[in-house]
Amino acid sequence: MPISVNIISAIAIFIFIVSALPQIRRLLVYKTARDISLWMSILIAAGNFLMLARAVMIHDLFFTANYVCQLTLWLAIAVLTVRYQ
């Protein structure tokens, strides 16, 4: 794979992972999930799980790492949403 594709992949992975952190921070600081959709969190986690399975099957290290991190973060958001609702 060309290095430019790896760089773009790494940047995308960073953005996707960082994008979930403000939501987790908000849940932990305010301890309320009033404005958070549990179903959205579950559906995103399910999509990440399926994409993780695909990344593992095609042996793509960048996307395997990405979807492991994303799945973990979105499952955390789902659990915190249930806890604080």
Beta strands, then each sheet from edge to edge (+ up, - down):
end
